[in-house]
Amino acid sequence: MHITNSVLVLFSATVQVYAAATATTGHYLAQVSPTFPKMKSATGVVSSYNAGPYDTSSSLSTAQLKGYPEPWSSPDVTHAEVKAAYKKINWSKVPKAPIRKQNAKGEWIFKSDGTDPYCWWSDTTCRQPKVSYLPPDIFECPKKGDWGLTYDDGPFNKLDADDENAAKENPYAEPILYNFLAKRNLHANLFYIGSNVVTYPAAAKRALNNGHQLCVHTWSHPVMTTQSNIKVVAELYWTLKAIKEATGVTPKCWRPPQSDVDDRVRSIAWQMGLRTILWNQDSNDWNMPDPMNGGNLPSKTVDGYFQKWINDQKAGKLNKGLVVLEHELNRMTVNMTMHWLPALEKTFNVVPALSCNGITEPYWETKFVYPTGSSSRTTTTTSKTSKPTATNKGLSCDSKSYGLGNGNGYNGCCCKTQMDCIEDCIRGTCNGPTDPNTTTKKVSKTTTKKSSSPTTASCLPGSRGKKKDKTYGPFILSDTEPPEVNLLNVGPTEDLWFKPKVLSSIFRRAHYVNETLFVYGLYGPYHFSHLLFNGLIPLYSTIREYLPEKGPYSLLRARTMLDHYTPLDMNFLGLSQGQDRVLDHRNALTSLQSTPPFNPICFHRAILGTGNRCSLWYCEREIAQEDYDAFITSVKETSLNPQDPCLNSVQKYGSKKRGIKIVILNRSHSRHITNMPEVIDSMLKELKDISIDLISYDQGCDTKSTAHLVEKADVFISPHGNGLGSGLFMKRGSVVISIDSRWYSEDWFYWPMKALGMQMYSYPCNNTACQEFDQELLDTLAPDLTGEQKEEIMTQEVTSVDRLLVEQYRKDSKRRIDIKRFIVFLKDTLSKSFSVTFQ
């Protein structure tokens, strides 16, 4: 999951990314049709626009595409295909707009004089580029009465079966929306995230076959003007390739995440064959409460937006057609659009956004020609035999519940809004038995009769609305079942943390603040970063807010409160298969960690929306500055030893001018870099105006002491996972570089760093980059070792080798950085992070 910047050995054959086929529109810069190396032809897809009939089966293959970057991670910019795509861009035609910055709250840092020279949408909502060779963005339907139908963030993937949200979300995953549209003969522009395409290509095939128009929405959904040029290329390239491999088509359209775009990004996208498509109305459906992405906007507010657009159209208040931002993101967004589309069809001409703008060829494959203008929807006749409709006594009910069924709401609610089939029926279906409190009417008769009582309840206990259960925001708290299991078997009267944890789970959007995660951090102070990210910040915030009389609840205070729990209680293998077990795996006698927990950032129920996958909304959300500052202050005040010899072990090198300050941590045993003096000499020669502090990690340093030495640094370099935790104390926007290369250390720290607004990179210190394996020394120490035993020492997965021998080897072995390669990596990283240039 971490960003890896490795030096790529280029192949002798140049990767050809773009073909010579070009297209020129008027006076705009010529576009080039993308092509991709070594790609098999797509199967199971149409070769031209399909007007119907459409497949509406509910089962799709879950086979995934292979050979792509890690889904939802920032793609490797050193990949040969990305580099080849980058070289095909005419950079003289890419405006030199700055890389934009956001603060800790995700708010833009504006440094504009108001002129907006680069047409930055996030600043001025500019949609007409300031350069003449780029076309304007498409953002509306020119014709009054048109509704340009678009959906972002698809295709909506099913969750793994053991995910706690699967039962609620999966019934709304694709192909449910595509089937709904197919049955109404409606089509849309679908802005696809490349990561979702490679994990669910069958859904993309279904969309193409059912007449939808596919567009690009980046690989991992970053805010694009914050990305470097090559990262913009990588985000677009891999998404284009994924769509092409899955469906056989190459889109000419894209929409930037959050609509964030300027002329720099526009030009790169245009030269990669893509025109920018925005919108003129936002449904804000993405902000409705749902465990998959958070949100706090009541669904009734979103209902109000749709109703207003309908009312305005009927009243003649709209002078242009609408292109509305909607999403196939979760059950809430899908159910919302299925509820309102029938009403929209009665008022608007519902067509894809490109179609209402007269664009008939959305792909570089010219056989696909789509209709424009009027909706292709066919009129259906109604049967003469009227079906009975149910109405609730005493309530004015609306029969248009278009969720997963056409139920009557039941349990005291009528189908007036789309939420009636979402929140009022936590489990079960909305087209279940008839409410016994209703009368059944037939249009052809005037007599009424009472319907029979239901055999099973449509909605089960735990629902909202007329039930007695307490609810807080999007989360349900039963009167009898607290939302967590106390894994240390301490009851509410004994556990001072019980109430704060419950409050935290409600008010801090942490559906399940798992106590084992909390305890794990307390027993492992060197690795408290995952604790900090996953549980302690929201818990600490709640304590400060709701229990001020209890005093300062610092990390040290928490450890004291839990000291009576012995390490023996924690000697379990980490969480697996969704079972609630203690996260740690410690030696019961020494209390030392013997095996790292697996994937500690995405524990089942430790954070919102987990299971086998991590809720990206929670992982990527930024921790509130106030909460983080208070926590850090508390930790420093209660845990730092001013006499720690580590604080006086720093060696200083380089310029005293205000340049880039780099702090390097090194030690004389595990993960030691033996040629660090030579590395520093080369850095001082190659990187001008930098200062370097070298910390000797052997002088009694721990994470918190080291933190005082790095908090004002711009760059922190550490060869050891323990030391990386100190980077959490650095200022936001700083850079942390790991040369550890052990998957668990770097994955532990990547998400917390991201949440705190820092940048983390990995320099892979393996055999080729660090010459880690000292064969000569190993032969001298233990000439009789087998090849398998040597491999264990090299990978540090030691099971059969004498421990003393291993420690001696680690102490004396020569782990040397390839200086030339490392300097190239450093220059590239610093250039991207601080907008500096090097010779």
C-alpha positions in Angstrom: 0.0 0.0 0.0 3.0 2.3 0.3 4.4 4.4 -2.4 7.5 2.8 -3.8 10.1 4.8 -5.7 12.5 2.3 -7.1 15.0 2.7 -9.9 13.8 0.8 -13.0 16.1 -1.1 -15.2 14.9 -0.2 -18.7 14.4 -2.9 -21.3 16.2 -2.6 -24.6 12.9 -2.5 -26.5 11.1 0.8 -26.1 7.5 0.5 -24.9 5.2 2.1 -27.4 2.3 3.7 -25.6 0.7 6.0 -28.2 0.1 5.2 -31.8 0.7 7.6 -34.6 -3.1 8.0 -35.2 -4.0 11.5 -34.3 -7.1 13.7 -34.3 -7.3 17.4 -34.7 -10.4 19.4 -33.9 -10.4 23.0 -35.2 -7.5 25.0 -33.8 -7.0 22.7 -30.8 -3.8 20.8 -30.1 -3.8 17.5 -31.9 -4.7 14.4 -29.8 -3.1 11.0 -30.1 -4.9 7.7 -29.8 -3.6 5.7 -26.9 -2.4 2.1 -27.5 -1.0 -0.4 -25.0 1.7 -3.1 -25.2 1.0 -6.8 -25.0 -2.7 -6.6 -24.5 -5.1 -9.4 -25.3 -8.3 -8.5 -27.1 -11.3 -8.1 -24.8 -13.9 -10.9 -24.9 -17.6 -11.0 -24.3 -18.2 -7.5 -25.5 -20.0 -5.8 -28.4 -18.0 -4.3 -31.2 -20.3 -1.3 -31.8 -23.1 0.5 -30.0 -25.8 -1.9 -28.9 -29.3 -0.5 -29.0 -30.7 -3.5 -27.2 -32.0 -5.9 -26.1 -29.9 -5.9 -22.9 -28.7 -8.5 -20.5 -30.2 -8.1 -17.1 -29.0 -11.2 -15.4 -27.9 -10.7 -11.8 -24.7 -12.8 -11.8 -21.3 -11.5 -13.0 -17.9 -13.1 -13.0 -15.5 -11.9 -10.2 -12.3 -12.6 -12.2 -9.8 -9.8 -12.0 -7.3 -8.3 -14.4 -3.7 -8.9 -13.7 -0.5 -6.9 -14.3 -1.7 -3.6 -12.8 -0.6 -1.4 -9.9 -2.0 -2.2 -6.4 -5.7 -1.1 -6.5 -6.3 2.3 -4.8 -2.6 3.0 -4.4 -0.6 5.7 -6.2 0.9 4.0 -9.3 4.7 3.5 -9.5 5.9 6.4 -11.7 9.1 4.5 -12.6 7.2 1.8 -14.5 8.4 1.5 -18.1 4.9 2.0 -19.6 4.3 5.2 -17.5 7.7 6.6 -18.6 6.9 5.9 -22.2 3.5 7.6 -21.9 5.2 10.6 -20.2 7.7 10.9 -23.1 4.9 11.2 -25.6 3.6 14.4 -24.0 4.5 17.7 -25.7 5.6 19.4 -22.5 6.0 22.8 -24.2 2.2 22.7 -24.4 1.7 22.0 -20.8 1.2 25.2 -18.8 3.6 25.6 -15.8 0.9 25.8 -13.2 2.1 25.1 -9.7 1.4 21.8 -7.9 -1.4 22.8 -5.5 -1.4 22.2 -1.8 -4.0 21.4 0.8 -3.9 21.9 4.6 -4.5 19.2 7.2 -8.3 19.6 6.9 -8.2 19.0 3.1 -8.8 22.7 2.5 -7.0 24.5 -0.3 -4.1 26.7 0.4 -4.8 29.6 -2.0 -1.9 31.8 -3.2 -3.7 33.6 -5.9 -4.0 37.3 -6.8 -7.5 36.6 -8.2 -6.4 36.5 -11.9 -6.5 32.7 -12.1 -3.9 32.4 -14.9 -4.3 28.6 -15.2 -8.1 28.2 -15.1 -8.1 26.4 -11.8 -11.7 25.1 -11.2 -11.2 24.6 -7.5 -10.4 28.3 -7.1 -12.7 30.1 -9.6 -14.8 27.2 -11.1 -13.1 28.2 -14.4 -14.1 25.9 -17.3 -12.7 27.8 -20.3 -8.9 27.2 -20.5 -6.7 30.2 -20.6 -4.7 28.7 -23.5 -6.2 28.7 -27.0 -5.2 25.2 -27.9 -7.4 23.4 -25.4 -11.2 23.1 -25.7 -13.6 24.3 -23.0 -14.8 21.8 -20.4 -18.2 20.2 -21.0 -20.4 20.9 -18.0 -24.1 21.3 -19.1 -26.6 20.2 -21.6 -27.1 23.1 -24.0 -30.8 22.3 -24.6 -33.3 23.2 -22.0 -35.1 20.1 -20.6 -32.2 17.7 -21.1 -30.8 15.7 -18.1 -27.2 14.6 -18.8 -27.0 11.3 -16.8 -23.6 10.6 -15.3 -22.2 8.4 -12.5 -18.8 8.6 -10.9 -16.6 6.1 -9.0 -17.8 2.9 -10.7 -18.0 0.1 -11.3 -19.5 -0.5 -7.8 -17.7 -3.7 -6.6 -19.2 -6.3 -4.3 -17.5 -6.6 -0.9 -16.0 -9.8 0.3 -18.6 -12.0 1.9 -17.0 -11.8 5.3 -17.0 -8.0 5.3 -19.4 -6.7 8.0 -21.0 -4.4 5.5 -21.4 -7.0 2.7 -25.0 -7.9 3.6 -26.1 -4.3 3.2 -24.0 -3.1 0.4 -23.7 -6.1 -2.0 -27.4 -6.1 -3.0 -26.7 -2.6 -4.5 -23.4 -3.4 -6.2 -23.3 -3.9 -9.9 -25.1 -5.0 -12.0 -28.1 -3.8 -10.0 -28.0 -0.2 -11.3 -27.1 -1.3 -14.8 -30.0 -3.7 -14.8 -32.3 -1.0 -13.5 -31.3 1.3 -16.3 -31.5 -1.4 -18.9 -35.1 -2.2 -18.0 -36.0 1.4 -18.5 -33.8 1.7 -21.7 -31.7 4.5 -20.1 -28.1 5.2 -20.7 -25.4 7.2 -18.9 -21.8 8.3 -19.0 -19.9 6.2 -16.4 -16.7 7.7 -15.1 -14.7 4.7 -14.0 -12.0 4.4 -11.4 -9.3 2.1 -12.9 -8.8 0.3 -9.6 -12.5 -0.7 -9.6 -12.3 -1.9 -13.3 -9.4 -4.3 -12.7 -11.1 -5.8 -9.7 -14.5 -6.1 -11.4 -14.0 -6.1 -15.2 -17.2 -8.0 -15.8 -19.2 -5.0 -14.6 -17.5 -2.8 -17.1 -18.3 -5.3 -19.9 -22.0 -5.3 -18.8 -22.1 -1.5 -18.9 -20.6 -1.3 -22.4 -22.9 -4.1 -23.7 -25.9 -2.3 -22.3 -25.2 0.9 -24.2 -23.5 3.1 -21.6 -20.6 5.4 -22.5 -17.4 4.7 -20.4 -15.1 7.5 -19.3 -12.0 7.8 -17.1 -12.0 8.9 -13.4 -8.4 8.2 -12.6 -6.7 5.1 -11.1 -6.9 5.9 -7.3 -9.1 9.1 -7.1 -6.5 11.7 -6.0 -7.0 15.4 -6.2 -5.3 15.9 -9.5 -3.8 19.4 -9.3 -1.9 18.2 -6.2 -0.1 15.5 -8.3 3.1 15.9 -10.2 3.1 15.7 -14.0 4.2 12.1 -14.1 1.7 11.1 -11.5 -1.1 12.6 -13.5 0.1 10.6 -16.5 0.2 7.4 -14.4 -3.3 7.9 -13.0 -4.8 8.4 -16.5 -2.7 5.8 -18.3 -3.5 2.8 -16.0 -7.2 3.6 -16.1 -7.3 3.9 -19.9 -5.5 0.6 -20.1 -7.8 -1.2 -17.6 -10.9 0.0 -19.5 -9.3 -1.0 -22.8 -8.4 -4.5 -21.6 -11.8 -5.1 -20.0 -14.0 -3.8 -22.8 -12.0 -3.2 -25.9 -12.7 0.5 -26.0 -10.5 3.6 -25.4 -12.4 6.5 -23.9 -12.1 10.1 -25.1 -13.6 11.5 -21.9 -12.6 11.9 -18.3 -13.8 13.7 -15.1 -11.3 14.8 -12.5 -12.0 13.7 -8.9 -13.7 16.5 -7.0 -13.7 18.3 -10.4 -10.2 19.6 -9.4 -8.5 20.6 -12.7 -6.4 23.3 -14.1 -4.7 23.9 -17.5 -1.7 21.9 -16.6 -3.8 18.8 -15.9 -6.2 19.5 -18.7 -3.3 19.6 -21.2 -1.9 16.3 -20.1 -5.3 14.7 -20.2 -6.1 16.2 -23.7 -2.8 14.9 -25.1 -3.6 11.5 -23.7 -6.9 11.6 -25.8 -9.2 12.8 -23.1 -11.6 15.8 -22.9 -12.6 17.1 -19.5 -16.3 16.6 -18.5 -17.6 18.5 -15.4 -21.2 19.2 -14.2 -23.4 22.2 -13.3 -25.4 20.6 -10.5 -24.2 18.5 -7.5 -26.6 16.0 -5.9 -24.2 15.7 -3.0 -25.2 12.0 -2.8 -21.6 11.1 -2.0 -22.1 12.9 1.4 -25.0 10.8 2.6 -24.2 8.6 5.7 -22.9 5.2 4.7 -20.2 3.0 6.4 -18.4 2.7 3.0 -17.5 6.4 2.8 -18.8 8.2 5.8 -20.8 11.3 5.2 -23.3 13.3 7.3 -25.8 14.8 4.9 -29.3 13.6 5.5 -30.8 11.7 2.6 -33.9 13.9 2.8 -31.7 16.9 1.9 -30.6 15.1 -1.3 -34.2 14.2 -2.0 -34.9 17.9 -1.8 -32.3 18.7 -4.4 -33.9 16.3 -6.9 -37.4 17.6 -6.1 -36.2 21.2 -6.6 -34.8 20.4 -10.0 -38.1 18.9 -11.1 -40.0 21.8 -9.7 -37.7 24.4 -11.4 -38.0 22.6 -14.7 -41.8 22.5 -14.5 -41.9 26.2 -13.6 -39.7 27.1 -16.5 -36.8 28.4 -14.3 -34.1 26.4 -16.0 -32.6 28.0 -19.1 -30.2 25.1 -19.9 -30.1 21.4 -19.4 -28.5 19.8 -16.4 -25.5 17.6 -15.9 -25.8 16.3 -12.4 -23.0 14.8 -10.3 -24.1 11.4 -9.1 -22.3 8.3 -8.0 -22.5 4.5 -8.0 -20.6 4.5 -4.8 -22.6 2.6 -2.2 -26.1 1.5 -1.4 -27.2 5.0 -0.5 -26.2 6.6 -3.8 -27.6 3.7 -5.9 -30.9 3.6 -4.1 -31.2 7.4 -4.4 -30.9 7.4 -8.2 -33.2 4.4 -8.6 -35.8 6.2 -6.6 -35.7 9.5 -8.5 -35.1 8.4 -12.1 -38.8 7.5 -12.8 -39.8 11.0 -11.7 -37.0 12.6 -13.7 -38.1 10.8 -16.8 -41.5 12.4 -16.6 -40.0 15.9 -16.5 -36.6 15.7 -18.4 -35.2 14.1 -21.5 -32.7 11.7 -19.7 -29.7 11.0 -21.9 -25.9 10.7 -21.4 -24.1 14.0 -20.9 -22.0 13.5 -24.0 -25.1 12.7 -26.1 -26.9 15.9 -25.0 -23.8 17.8 -26.2 -23.9 16.2 -29.7 -20.9 13.9 -29.2 -21.6 10.6 -30.9 -18.2 8.9 -30.8 -16.9 8.7 -27.2 -14.1 6.2 -28.0 -11.1 6.1 -30.3 -12.7 3.0 -31.8 -14.8 4.5 -34.6 -17.3 1.7 -34.9 -19.0 2.9 -31.8 -21.5 5.6 -32.8 -24.2 6.6 -30.3 -27.4 8.5 -30.8 -27.8 12.1 -29.6 -30.7 14.3 -28.6 -33.8 12.4 -27.5 -33.8 9.6 -25.0 -33.8 6.2 -26.6 -36.3 5.1 -24.0 -39.3 3.1 -25.4 -42.9 3.6 -24.2 -44.5 0.6 -22.6 -48.2 -0.1 -22.4 -50.0 -0.8 -19.2 -52.2 -3.8 -18.5 -56.0 -3.3 -18.3 -56.1 -5.3 -15.1 -55.4 -2.9 -12.2 -53.1 -4.2 -9.5 -54.0 -3.5 -5.9 -52.1 -0.7 -4.1 -51.6 -0.4 -0.4 -52.1 2.7 1.6 -51.3 3.3 5.2 -54.2 4.4 7.4 -53.8 8.0 8.5 -50.7 8.7 6.4 -50.4 10.2 2.9 -48.3 7.6 1.1 -46.4 7.8 -2.1 -46.2 4.6 -4.1 -42.9 5.3 -5.8 -40.4 3.3 -3.7 -37.8 2.3 -6.3 -35.2 0.7 -4.1 -34.8 -3.0 -4.4 -38.5 -3.5 -4.4 -41.8 -1.6 -4.5 -42.8 -2.2 -0.9 -45.1 -0.1 1.2 -42.4 0.7 3.8 -44.0 -1.3 6.6 -43.3 -0.8 10.3 -45.0 2.5 10.5 -43.4 4.2 7.5 -44.8 4.8 4.1 -42.7 5.0 0.9 -42.3 8.7 0.6 -38.6 8.9 0.2 -35.9 6.6 -1.0 -34.8 6.0 2.6 -37.9 3.9 3.3 -36.2 1.0 1.6 -32.8 1.7 3.2 -32.9 2.8 6.8 -36.3 1.5 7.9 -35.5 -2.0 6.9 -32.0 -2.8 8.1 -32.4 -6.4 7.0 -35.1 -8.1 4.9 -36.7 -6.5 1.9 -39.1 -3.7 1.3 -41.3 -5.7 -1.0 -42.2 -8.1 1.8 -45.6 -8.8 3.4 -48.3 -6.2 3.5 -48.6 -4.0 6.5 -51.6 -5.3 8.5 -52.5 -1.7 9.3 -53.3 -1.0 5.6 -56.4 -1.4 3.5 -56.1 -3.0 0.0 -57.8 -1.1 -2.8 -58.6 -2.2 -6.3 -59.5 0.5 -8.8 -62.2 -1.7 -10.4 -64.0 -2.2 -7.1 -65.3 0.0 -4.3 -65.3 -2.7 -1.6 -62.4 -3.1 0.8 -61.1 -6.0 2.8 -58.5 -6.5 5.4 -55.3 -8.1 4.3 -54.0 -11.2 6.1 -51.3 -10.8 8.7 -47.8 -11.4 7.5 -46.1 -14.7 8.3 -42.7 -13.0 8.6 -41.7 -9.5 9.4 -40.4 -7.4 6.5 -38.1 -5.4 8.8 -36.2 -6.8 11.7 -35.5 -5.2 15.1 -32.8 -2.5 15.0 -34.5 -0.3 12.5 -35.0 3.4 12.6 -38.2 5.3 12.4 -41.0 4.2 14.7 -38.9 1.6 16.6 -37.6 2.3 20.1 -33.9 1.7 19.4 -31.6 4.6 19.8 -29.8 5.8 16.7 -27.0 8.3 16.3 -26.3 9.5 12.8 -25.8 6.6 10.4 -24.9 4.1 13.2 -27.3 2.0 15.2 -26.9 1.5 18.9 -29.3 -1.0 20.3 -30.7 -0.6 23.9 -29.5 -4.0 24.8 -26.4 -4.6 22.7 -23.4 -2.2 22.9 -21.6 -1.8 19.6 -18.5 -3.5 20.7 -17.2 -6.6 22.4 -14.9 -6.0 25.4 -12.2 -8.4 24.6 -10.5 -8.2 27.9 -13.7 -9.3 29.6 -14.0 -6.2 31.8 -17.5 -4.9 32.4 -18.7 -1.3 32.3 -18.4 -0.9 36.0 -14.7 -1.9 36.1 -13.5 -0.5 32.8 -13.1 3.3 32.9 -12.8 3.3 29.2 -16.1 1.6 28.4 -18.2 4.7 28.2 -15.6 6.8 26.3 -15.3 3.9 23.8 -19.0 3.8 23.2 -19.2 7.5 22.8 -16.3 7.5 20.4 -17.9 4.8 18.3 -21.0 7.0 18.0 -19.7 10.5 17.6 -16.4 10.0 15.9 -17.6 7.8 13.1 -15.6 4.8 14.4 -18.2 2.1 14.1 -16.2 -0.3 16.3 -13.3 1.0 18.4 -11.7 -2.4 19.1 -10.2 -2.5 22.5 -7.5 -5.0 21.4 -6.2 -2.4 19.0 -6.1 0.1 21.8 -4.3 -2.3 24.1 -1.9 -3.4 21.4 -0.5 0.1 21.2 -0.3 0.5 24.9 1.8 -2.7 25.2 3.9 -1.8 22.2 4.9 1.8 22.7 7.4 1.7 19.8 4.6 0.8 17.4 1.9 3.1 18.6 1.3 4.7 15.2 -1.4 2.2 14.1 -3.0 2.8 17.5 -2.8 6.6 16.9 -4.4 6.3 13.5 -7.1 3.6 14.1 -8.4 4.3 17.5 -6.7 6.6 20.0 -7.3 9.9 18.2 -11.1 9.6 18.1 -11.0 8.0 21.6 -8.8 10.7 23.0 -11.0 13.4 21.4 -14.1 11.9 23.0 -12.5 11.7 26.5 -11.5 15.3 26.3 -14.9 16.4 25.2 -17.2 14.2 27.4 -15.1 13.4 30.5 -13.1 16.5 31.3 -13.3 15.9 35.0 -11.2 12.8 34.7 -8.0 14.7 33.9 -5.5 14.3 31.1 -5.8 10.9 29.5 -2.4 10.6 28.0 -0.8 7.5 26.5 1.2 7.1 29.8 -1.9 7.4 31.9 -3.6 4.8 29.8 -0.8 2.4 30.3 -0.9 2.8 34.0 -4.6 2.1 34.1 -4.1 -1.2 32.2 -0.9 -2.4 33.9 -2.7 -5.2 35.8 -3.3 -7.0 32.5 -0.3 -9.2 32.0 1.4 -9.9 28.6 0.3 -13.5 29.0 -3.3 -12.4 28.3 -2.2 -11.2 24.9 -0.4 -14.2 23.6 -2.7 -14.9 20.6 -2.0 -14.9 16.9 -3.4 -11.8 15.2 -6.9 -11.4 14.0 -7.8 -13.7 11.1 -11.0 -14.5 9.1 -13.0 -11.9 11.0 -12.6 -13.5 14.4 -12.4 -11.2 17.4 -9.0 -12.1 18.8 -6.2 -10.1 20.4 -4.1 -8.4 17.7 -0.7 -9.1 19.2 1.5 -12.1 19.1 4.0 -11.7 21.9 6.3 -14.0 23.8 4.5 -14.6 27.2 7.8 -14.6 29.1 9.7 -11.7 27.6 6.7 -9.5 26.4 8.6 -9.0 23.1 6.8 -9.1 19.9 7.7 -12.3 18.0 5.5 -12.0 15.0 4.0 -8.8 13.6 0.2 -8.7 13.2 -1.0 -9.1 9.7 -2.0 -5.9 7.9 -2.5 -3.9 11.1 -4.2 -1.0 9.5 -7.2 -3.0 8.3 -8.2 -5.1 11.2 -11.7 -6.5 11.2 -14.0 -4.0 12.9 -11.0 -2.1 14.3 -12.0 0.8 12.0 -15.0 1.7 10.0 -15.9 -0.5 7.1 -13.2 -3.1 7.3 -12.9 -6.8 6.9 -10.6 -8.0 4.3 -10.4 -4.6 2.7 -9.8 -1.2 4.2 -12.3 1.6 4.1 -10.5 4.2 2.0 -12.7 6.9 3.3 -11.4 6.3 6.8 -7.9 5.5 5.9 -7.5 8.6 3.8 -9.3 11.0 6.0 -7.1 13.5 7.8 -6.9 13.6 11.5 -8.1 16.8 13.0 -5.2 19.1 13.8 -6.5 20.1 17.2 -6.9 16.5 18.3 -3.5 15.5 17.0 -1.7 18.5 18.6 -3.3 17.8 22.0 -2.4 14.1 21.8 1.3 14.8 20.8 1.6 17.4 23.5 0.3 15.0 26.1 2.7 12.3 25.0 5.7 14.6 25.0 5.0 16.0 28.5 4.5 12.6 30.1 7.0 10.3 28.4 10.2 12.3 27.4 13.3 11.9 29.4 15.3 15.2 29.0 18.4 13.3 30.1 18.1 10.8 27.3 21.6 10.4 25.8 20.0 10.2 22.4 19.2 13.9 22.5 22.9 14.7 22.6 24.0 12.1 20.0 23.3 14.2 16.9 26.1 14.9 14.4 25.4 17.9 12.1 26.5 18.3 8.5 26.0 20.7 5.7 24.7 24.2 5.1 23.6 26.5 7.9 21.4 28.3 5.4 17.6 27.8 5.4 17.4 25.0 2.9 16.0 21.4 3.2 16.7 19.9 6.6 17.3 16.2 6.5 17.4 13.9 9.5 18.9 10.4 9.1 18.7 7.7 11.7 21.3 4.9 11.8 22.3 2.2 14.3 25.2 -0.3 14.7 23.1 -3.5 14.6 19.8 -4.5 13.0 19.2 -2.7 9.7 22.5 -0.8 10.0 23.8 1.0 6.9 27.6 0.6 7.1 28.6 3.2 4.4 26.5 6.0 5.8 29.5 8.5 6.0 30.0 8.0 2.3 26.3 8.4 1.6 26.3 11.7 3.6 29.3 13.0 1.7 27.6 12.3 -1.6 24.4 14.0 -0.5 26.3 17.1 0.5 28.0 17.3 -2.9 25.0 16.5 -5.0 22.2 18.2 -3.1 23.0 21.9 -2.5 21.8 24.0 0.4 20.8 21.1 2.6 21.6 20.4 6.2 21.8 16.8 7.7 21.4 15.6 11.2 22.6 12.1 11.9 21.1 10.4 14.9 22.9 7.4 16.5 20.0 5.1 17.3 22.3 3.1 19.7 22.4 5.9 22.3 19.2 4.9 24.1 16.8 6.4 21.6 13.2 5.5 21.6 10.4 6.7 19.3 9.4 9.6 21.5 13.0 10.8 22.0 13.7 10.6 18.4 10.5 12.6 17.7 12.0 15.7 19.3 14.9 15.5 16.9 12.8 15.2 13.8 9.8 17.4 14.4 11.3 20.4 12.6 12.9 18.4 9.8 11.7 18.5 6.2 12.9 15.0 5.4 13.4 12.0 7.8 15.3 8.9 6.6 15.2 5.7 8.6 16.5 2.2 8.0 14.4 0.7 10.8 10.7 0.3 11.4 10.8 1.4 15.0 12.4 4.7 14.0 9.8 5.4 11.4 7.2 6.0 14.1 9.1 9.2 15.0 8.0 10.6 11.7 4.5 11.0 13.1 5.7 13.9 15.1 6.9 15.8 12.0 5.2 18.9 10.6 2.6 18.3 7.9 3.8 18.2 4.4 7.2 16.7 5.4 8.7 13.6 3.8 9.5 10.3 5.4 11.7 7.9 3.6 11.9 4.2 4.7 15.0 2.2 3.7 13.7 -0.7 5.8 12.1 -2.8 3.0 10.1 -5.1 5.3 6.5 -5.1 4.2 5.0 -5.0 7.6 7.0 -2.0 8.9 6.2 0.2 5.8 2.6 -0.7 5.6 2.2 0.0 9.3 3.2 3.6 8.8 2.0 4.5 5.3 -1.6 5.1 6.2 -1.0 7.1 9.4 1.5 9.2 7.5 -1.1 9.9 4.8 -3.7 10.7 7.4 -1.5 13.2 9.0 -0.7 15.0 5.7 2.8 13.7 5.2 4.4 12.0 2.3 6.0 8.6 2.7 8.3 6.9 0.2 10.2 3.6 0.3 13.7 3.1 -1.1 13.9 -0.7 -1.5 17.0 -1.7 0.3 17.2 -5.2 -1.1 20.2 -7.1 -2.6 20.6 -5.0 -5.7 20.1 -1.6 -3.9 21.8 -2.3 -0.6 24.1 -5.3 -1.0 22.5 -6.6 2.2 23.6 -10.2 2.1 27.3 -10.5 3.3 28.2 -14.0 1.9 31.8 -13.8 3.0 30.9 -13.0 6.6 28.3 -15.6 6.8 30.7 -18.3 5.5 33.2 -17.3 8.1 30.7 -17.3 11.0 28.9 -20.5 10.0 30.3 -22.4 7.0 27.9 -25.3 7.4 24.6 -23.4 7.0 22.3 -24.7 4.3 21.0 -22.5 1.5 17.6 -22.4 3.1 19.1 -21.2 6.4 21.1 -18.5 4.7 17.8 -17.4 3.0 16.2 -17.2 6.5 19.0 -14.9 7.7 18.8 -12.7 4.6 15.0 -12.3 4.8 15.1 -12.1 8.6 12.4 -14.8 8.8 14.6 -16.9 11.2 13.2 -20.1 12.6 15.9 -22.8 12.5 19.2 -20.8 13.0 20.8 -20.2 16.3 19.7 -16.7 17.5 23.1 -15.7 18.8 24.6 -16.4 15.4 21.9 -14.3 13.7 22.6 -11.4 16.0 26.3 -11.6 15.4 25.8 -11.6 11.7 23.4 -8.6 11.8 25.9 -6.7 13.9 28.9 -7.4 11.7 27.4 -7.6 8.2 28.0 -5.0 5.6 24.7 -3.5 4.5 25.7 -0.8 2.1 23.6 1.6 0.0 24.2 1.9 -3.7 25.1 5.6 -3.4 24.6 6.5 -7.1 21.2 4.9 -7.2 20.2 6.4 -3.9 21.2 9.9 -4.9 19.0 9.6 -8.1 16.1 8.5 -5.9 16.6 11.4 -3.5 16.8 14.0 -6.2 13.6 12.7 -7.8 11.8 12.5 -4.4 12.9 16.0 -3.3 12.0 17.5 -6.6 8.5 16.2 -6.5 7.9 17.0 -2.9 9.5 20.5 -2.6 9.5 21.7 -6.2 13.3 22.1 -6.3 15.7 21.3 -9.1 19.1 19.7 -9.0 21.8 19.5 -11.6 
